[in-house]
């Protein structure tokens, strides 16, 4: 009887062992290393669109200009938001007429190129034709990146242990300009790639030194 059960067990392992190992590996990595997140809203257009789904890696080293998922508390509720890291702890960030300077060095934000060009052309009226409110915000804006008061020139110095996060769609994004800096503990992880929709494939982010 024992040999019979042993044979059945070994047969089961041969037929299902690889599958079981895969499922176990998948669940463990999902628990500790990564998680799927759905983009909510238009604040990261055109880099990441509303309702697209991305894979976020936990426990990674966060660097300037990474796209991250962060926890934000709004009306006593915690939600996950997708933004880009512009300022690291201790950084001095200056915007002047849509030009970014980090610690005295000008940096080109090439991930903003498409919407900055559209802003210069017609204040993003075509891109925002799905919402009148966004069109009005763009009409009123004096630059693509302004602070909460609407100033085209502003400087922030990021405190130690904090991060300055902005959405790529600067006109409509609610980010550190409005809600303040984010604690390191509020950063869930780095967005590595989009898994839905599967097409078109695109590279996330990027900057150029001037």
VEXLO-887537 format. One record per residue (C-alpha): residue in one letter; z, y, x. Coordinates in Angstrom, 3 decimals, decimal comma. Layout:
N
<"A" <Z Y X>> ...
***
This chain:
210
<"X" <0,000 0,000 0,000>> <"X" <0,860 2,378 2,826>> <"X" <-2,459 1,727 4,548>> <"X" <-4,271 2,426 1,289>> <"X" <-2,624 5,833 0,886>> <"X" <-3,182 6,605 4,549>> <"X" <-6,881 5,848 4,208>> <"X" <-7,122 7,971 1,100>> <"X" <-5,361 10,832 2,865>> <"X" <-7,634 10,600 5,892>> <"X" <-10,674 10,475 3,636>> <"X" <-9,430 13,572 1,830>> <"X" <-8,980 15,405 5,126>> <"X" <-12,469 14,465 6,273>> <"X" <-14,017 15,719 3,064>> <"X" <-11,858 18,779 2,391>> <"X" <-10,072 19,562 5,647>> <"X" <-12,504 22,227 6,860>> <"X" <-12,500 23,911 3,473>> <"X" <-8,695 23,922 3,301>> <"X" <-8,469 25,375 6,810>> <"X" <-10,954 28,088 5,867>> <"X" <-9,036 29,031 2,716>> <"X" <-5,749 29,062 4,635>> <"X" <-7,249 31,253 7,359>> <"X" <-8,767 33,573 4,758>> <"X" <-5,497 34,014 2,875>> <"X" <-3,415 34,564 6,013>> <"X" <-5,794 37,160 7,442>> <"X" <-6,016 38,835 4,030>> <"X" <-2,238 39,062 3,920>> <"X" <-1,660 40,391 7,424>> <"X" <-4,883 41,770 8,906>> <"X" <-7,211 43,258 6,297>> <"X" <-7,630 44,261 2,688>> <"X" <-10,477 45,286 0,359>> <"X" <-10,363 48,810 -1,062>> <"X" <-12,524 50,510 -3,673>> <"X" <-13,561 54,104 -3,040>> <"X" <-12,352 56,249 -5,937>> <"X" <-14,188 59,521 -6,484>> <"X" <-16,724 61,621 -4,590>> <"X" <-14,625 63,071 -1,755>> <"X" <-16,350 60,933 0,896>> <"X" <-19,941 61,463 -0,288>> <"X" <-22,455 60,810 1,140>> <"X" <-20,798 58,558 3,754>> <"X" <-19,056 56,441 1,135>> <"X" <-19,850 56,747 -2,559>> <"X" <-17,688 56,371 -5,634>> <"X" <-16,874 52,719 -6,464>> <"X" <-18,204 51,336 -3,214>> <"X" <-15,967 48,690 -1,682>> <"X" <-14,864 48,623 1,934>> <"X" <-12,887 46,395 4,278>> <"X" <-9,832 48,009 5,855>> <"X" <-8,286 46,616 9,019>> <"X" <-4,528 46,934 9,267>> <"X" <-2,559 47,419 12,486>> <"X" <-5,445 49,029 14,367>> <"X" <-5,210 51,970 16,723>> <"X" <-6,252 55,067 14,775>> <"X" <-8,489 57,515 16,605>> <"X" <-9,873 60,926 15,784>> <"X" <-12,787 60,813 13,297>> <"X" <-11,965 57,300 12,095>> <"X" <-12,248 56,769 8,349>> <"X" <-8,918 55,540 7,059>> <"X" <-7,138 54,532 3,896>> <"X" <-3,909 56,434 3,354>> <"X" <-1,147 56,351 0,769>> <"X" <-0,704 59,537 -1,235>> <"X" <2,042 60,238 -3,761>> <"X" <0,860 62,162 -6,802>> <"X" <3,033 62,731 -9,859>> <"X" <5,516 60,099 -8,644>> <"X" <2,727 57,524 -8,335>> <"X" <1,400 56,155 -5,044>> <"X" <-2,343 55,738 -4,721>> <"X" <-4,703 54,819 -1,912>> <"X" <-7,239 57,405 -0,768>> <"X" <-10,125 57,231 1,700>> <"X" <-10,434 60,127 4,154>> <"X" <-11,473 60,908 7,731>> <"X" <-9,041 61,680 10,541>> <"X" <-9,863 65,140 11,869>> <"X" <-6,584 66,016 13,556>> <"X" <-4,366 63,680 15,582>> <"X" <-0,693 64,384 16,311>> <"X" <-0,442 67,522 18,446>> <"X" <-4,072 68,585 17,936>> <"X" <-5,105 72,171 17,319>> <"X" <-7,964 72,200 14,826>> <"X" <-10,079 75,290 14,161>> <"X" <-12,930 75,758 11,719>> <"X" <-15,084 78,870 11,963>> <"X" <-18,113 79,123 9,703>> <"X" <-18,478 75,342 9,566>> <"X" <-18,069 74,849 13,305>> <"X" <-15,233 72,545 14,361>> <"X" <-13,191 73,060 17,504>> <"X" <-10,642 70,449 18,603>> <"X" <-8,191 71,576 21,265>> <"X" <-10,619 74,278 22,383>> <"X" <-13,688 72,014 22,505>> <"X" <-16,481 72,338 19,939>> <"X" <-17,453 69,100 18,239>> <"X" <-20,496 68,479 16,031>> <"X" <-19,693 66,581 12,856>> <"X" <-22,997 64,757 12,412>> <"X" <-21,627 62,847 9,409>> <"X" <-21,709 66,196 7,542>> <"X" <-25,317 66,964 8,448>> <"X" <-26,884 65,943 5,121>> <"X" <-24,535 67,877 2,861>> <"X" <-24,301 70,886 5,178>> <"X" <-28,093 71,170 5,036>> <"X" <-28,029 70,867 1,246>> <"X" <-25,309 73,516 1,074>> <"X" <-27,437 75,890 3,147>> <"X" <-30,489 75,169 0,979>> <"X" <-29,176 75,567 -2,558>> <"X" <-25,375 75,306 -2,469>> <"X" <-25,563 71,552 -3,239>> <"X" <-26,774 72,197 -6,779>> <"X" <-29,085 69,173 -6,752>> <"X" <-26,460 66,852 -5,236>> <"X" <-23,846 68,016 -7,765>> <"X" <-26,066 67,942 -10,859>> <"X" <-23,830 65,235 -12,358>> <"X" <-20,870 67,647 -12,718>> <"X" <-20,920 71,346 -13,593>> <"X" <-17,485 71,921 -12,089>> <"X" <-18,635 70,748 -8,667>> <"X" <-21,695 72,982 -8,880>> <"X" <-19,492 75,983 -9,592>> <"X" <-17,149 75,146 -6,714>> <"X" <-20,143 75,049 -4,378>> <"X" <-21,532 78,326 -5,707>> <"X" <-18,197 80,032 -5,072>> <"X" <-17,703 78,573 -1,582>> <"X" <-18,475 80,815 1,387>> <"X" <-18,894 77,820 3,707>> <"X" <-19,030 74,038 3,451>> <"X" <-15,562 73,723 5,042>> <"X" <-12,957 76,242 3,958>> <"X" <-9,195 76,048 3,694>> <"X" <-7,172 75,973 0,476>> <"X" <-7,403 79,773 0,231>> <"X" <-11,179 79,751 0,644>> <"X" <-11,185 81,151 4,191>> <"X" <-14,135 80,180 6,382>> <"X" <-12,031 80,550 9,536>> <"X" <-8,703 78,785 9,827>> <"X" <-6,587 76,966 12,400>> <"X" <-4,010 74,216 12,017>> <"X" <-1,748 72,617 14,610>> <"X" <-0,909 69,058 13,659>> <"X" <2,799 68,191 14,083>> <"X" <3,798 65,138 16,103>> <"X" <3,735 61,975 14,036>> <"X" <1,345 63,546 11,520>> <"X" <-2,393 63,387 10,812>> <"X" <-4,830 65,946 9,380>> <"X" <-7,221 64,164 7,012>> <"X" <-10,347 65,563 5,358>> <"X" <-12,982 64,131 3,056>> <"X" <-16,611 64,340 4,180>> <"X" <-17,544 66,049 0,904>> <"X" <-15,575 69,159 1,804>> <"X" <-16,371 71,180 -1,309>> <"X" <-14,706 68,755 -3,727>> <"X" <-12,319 66,763 -1,524>> <"X" <-8,582 67,033 -2,132>> <"X" <-7,131 66,388 1,314>> <"X" <-4,794 67,796 3,969>> <"X" <-5,974 71,302 3,200>> <"X" <-4,268 71,017 -0,191>> <"X" <-1,617 68,296 0,152>> <"X" <-0,589 68,736 3,778>> <"X" <-0,359 66,384 6,721>> <"X" <-0,008 62,612 6,425>> <"X" <2,720 60,636 8,157>> <"X" <1,639 57,841 10,452>> <"X" <3,436 55,420 8,129>> <"X" <1,157 56,559 5,279>> <"X" <-1,968 55,287 7,047>> <"X" <-2,802 51,825 5,717>> <"X" <-5,607 51,073 8,159>> <"X" <-9,107 51,868 9,365>> <"X" <-12,220 51,430 7,258>> <"X" <-14,511 49,177 9,280>> <"X" <-17,436 48,450 7,006>> <"X" <-18,688 48,498 3,452>> <"X" <-19,174 45,135 1,772>> <"X" <-20,371 46,304 -1,654>> <"X" <-23,033 47,155 -2,462>> <"X" <-24,687 45,068 0,223>> <"X" <-27,672 47,404 0,568>> <"X" <-28,544 49,807 2,063>> <"X" <-26,673 49,062 5,252>> <"X" <-25,314 52,115 7,017>> <"X" <-23,176 53,044 9,973>> <"X" <-19,926 54,746 9,052>> <"X" <-19,140 58,070 10,689>> <"X" <-19,895 59,525 14,085>> <"X" <-19,524 62,729 16,097>> <"X" <-21,203 64,443 18,972>> <"X" <-19,662 66,560 21,680>> <"X" <-21,352 69,905 21,975>> 
***
